[in-house]
Amino acid sequence: MLGSAFKTRLFHPMQKIGFAEALDSIVKSDPRYERDAYVFLRDALDFTTKRQKKAKGTSVRHVSGPELLEGLRQYALKEFGPMVMTVFDSWGIHSSEDIGNMVFNLIGAGIFGKTEKDSIEDFRNVYDFQEVFVKPFAPEKPAVTRRRAELPAPKPAASRK
């Protein structure tokens, strides 16, 4: 499911390649996601590690799948606001599993690292995109308005003869 990038070794294990070259190869072998999506993912990882460093007061050596997804959620809302789903749709991202696939494509290319505890399963059903990217911007339902007190029906006018 992760694509042909994992079936065959794309790069010699000792060969250091740049991010741009890795993206060229990844997008060619797995065209599900746009190049800009990977750039955004890298930026979201940077955003996440900086926030963790600030919170913990120490450098962060590793970010778990759920931690990355939470940081990505915050970063996407900050960067795109109510347009997140439009941007993600244009990049081919429709679920947290898509983010996991991209992460493992970057791991396969030697750009991201992983521990033995990391798994593609870490990205499955972590959150619902509709819930975290659309709902915060949905208009609130109007509060129930109270009906005006019923006015008494007007008295029939007396007929004049």
Number of C-alpha atoms within 10 A of each C-alpha: 5 15 15 13 20 15 9 9 11 16 15 10 10 7 8 12 13 11 15 11 10 20 20 11 16 25 16 12 15 16 12 16 20 17 16 14 18 21 14 15 20 18 14 21 20 16 17 23 20 17 14 17 14 12 9 10 10 10 11 14 7 12 18 15 22 16 16 23 23 17 22 22 20 17 20 21 18 11 12 14 15 17 15 19 19 11 15 19 13 14 16 15 21 15 18 21 18 18 24 22 20 22 23 23 26 21 14 23 26 21 17 13 14 16 9 5 7 14 14 16 11 17 22 16 11 15 17 12 18 12 9 15 21 16 12 13 11 9 7 8 6 6 6 6 6 6 6 6 6 6 6 6 6 6 6 6 6 6 5 4 3
